[in-house]
Amino acid sequence: MKLKDKLKDYKPLHWLYNLLHAKQLQHNKDAYKKYDVHKPLFDSISSKDFPDKTSRAWLDVNDSANVVSTKHSFQYFTPDVQQQLIGWSSKGFLHLNRYFSIEQVDEVNKAVDELINQKHLPITHDNKVMHGYKHSPVIKQMMQDEGLKKLLSFVLDKEVLPFQTLNFVKGSGQRAHSDSIHMTTYPLGYLIAAWIALEDIHPDSGPLFYYPGSHKLPYLLNDEFENYSTRLKLGNKQYSDYEDVTEEILSQNHFPKEVFLPKKGDVLIWHANLIHGGTPVANPLLTRKSMVVHYYAKDVIKYHEITERPSLMEEE
Ligand SMILES: O=C(O)CCC(=O)C(=O)O
């Protein structure tokens, strides 16, 4: 292992980095007070600080089939969305047909091409451009779409804040996971994601897959894959250990697997704990243009469980 990778495990280096980004940690301030967390905002934080591992999101505590129609704003959604909201607690996802127009999507595709070719924004090993919204008003506009935010806020019953955009040109091939390991909240269940098809998705391009109902599995956090940290150092487990345990749990539970083959402009919205990933790319010549936006609820604690780092949020 390279020295740089070894050093990443030492928490004091994170604290230093966090101190240098203190403004981007202010979002946690009120929630620390509300949930009695007596730590400075720059300090490491993980599920060890929160022994209670249940979600308190209203559609996890209640069954959406019984409660969504009691909320005033329910009436403003289309009959199709209303029907899907009713099924949220059992399925853990929503599918919006042709939500974004072809023109909006084409503008985003143009912006992504420009970012890659002109601004030389790097594509990561799993084929994505991170945080494109910071460089492109068109990507930012899609991320901030008011109708989408209203729907996500309805599902969480809290105002949502976009945390990041990921733009994929090719399939990710990412193994099954829950976003709650990457973007963890306290209370649990206060992250929500929107996956936007930026072209018609071909079955051989490495489409997204997900397991309806898997959001009801217990949240898999550090303790569950024996990733034990100390005051100064992170645990010894790797992300691949988390993925192995997730696969093991899936194999014991027999959830049906769905492969998402959307049309350009469609959106899939998923629950904080829905297990999903990217199928292997059968034809590497094919593109799989898509954009993911992860949103946090505003007034919860937001962090990354494995590295115990509080999330850095752009200032509002
Ligand atoms: O689009 C994909 O292939 C995977 C995306 C994903 O897993 C995520 O954004 O959490």
The ligand as an SDF file (V2000), in Angstrom:
LIG
                    3D

 10  9  0  0  0  0  0  0  0  0999 V2000
  -25.4960    4.4670  -12.1680 O   0  0  0  0  0  0  0  0  0  0  0  0
  -24.9290    3.5000  -11.6890 C   0  0  0  0  0  0  0  0  0  0  0  0
  -24.4990    2.5670  -12.3760 O   0  0  0  0  0  0  0  0  0  0  0  0
  -24.7190    3.4000  -10.1980 C   0  0  0  0  0  0  0  0  0  0  0  0
  -25.0780    4.6560   -9.5080 C   0  0  0  0  0  0  0  0  0  0  0  0
  -25.0190    4.5150   -8.0370 C   0  0  0  0  0  0  0  0  0  0  0  0
  -24.8720    3.4500   -7.5220 O   0  0  0  0  0  0  0  0  0  0  0  0
  -25.2040    5.6780   -7.1720 C   0  0  0  0  0  0  0  0  0  0  0  0
  -25.1650    6.8010   -7.6580 O   0  0  0  0  0  0  0  0  0  0  0  0
  -25.3840    5.4910   -5.9580 O   0  0  0  0  0  0  0  0  0  0  0  0
  1  2  2  0
  2  3  1  0
  2  4  1  0
  4  5  1  0
  5  6  1  0
  6  7  2  0
  6  8  1  0
  8  9  2  0
  8 10  1  0
M  END
$$$$
